[in-house]
């Protein structure tokens, strides 16, 4: 279905997302319903959001307020932690075809948004991962470099 989306819609969304100095400052309260496509890593998912009737927008969603270790880290300990976070998020998302996005804003990386994501029953994956100790709290600023415990 995404291949049939008119080019003008894609251009429009790209221009809106790329507006300098504004995308991260603006926020859509939501809720916006989205279909889960896949778990990318411990704090990012790919969804098809449905902001308007008969319209789907494929986008990456970073979970607001958390930061998982990077899967491509040079540090083996951090890679293991990243894999554990991704596995936990994947398990949590199992059977969750539809999710709800709120407090949606632009991200520092083009093509991705930051949002609160809620599952059926009001479950917050970000909060779940925090409570499990698999992610760190993150408020969208620069991250401090942690030394690799393996060094």
C-alpha positions, 0 to 999 in steps of 0.5 A, a space after each residue: 500500500 505504501 508504494 501506491 502513496 502519491 508522491 506529493 504526500 511524501 514530498 509534503 511530509 518530508 518538507 514538514 519534517 525537515 523544517 529547520 528549528 521547528 520539528 523538534 519544538 512542535 508536538 502532536 498530542 495524539 493519540 495516533 493509532 499505528 500498526 506495528 511493522 517491526 522492532 528495530 532496536 531496544 528503543 526504536 520501532 517501525 510503524 505505519 501510523 494512521 493520522 487521517 482516514 485512509 492515510 498511512 505514514 511509515 515512520 520510525 518511532 523512538 520511545 520517549 524518555 529512554 535510551 538503549 545501548 547500541 546494537 552496533 557498539 564496538 563494546 561487547 558488553 554494550 552490544 549484549 545489553 542492546 540485544 537484551 533490550 531489543 529482545 525484551 521489546 520484541 517479546 513485549 510487542 508480540 501480539 500487539 498489532 496496533 499501538 497508540 502514539 501520543 506526545 509525538 514530536 520530531 527527532 534529531 534524526 530525519 525520518 524518525 519521531 519521538 513519541 510516547 507509545 502505549 499498548 493495549 491495557 495502558 502498558 508503556 514499553 518505555 516504562 517497562 524497559 526502564 523498570 527492567 533495567 534494560 534502558 537508561 533514562 534519556 531526555 533528548 540531550 547529548 549522551 555521556 560517553 560511558 567507558 566499555 567495561 571490557 576495556 
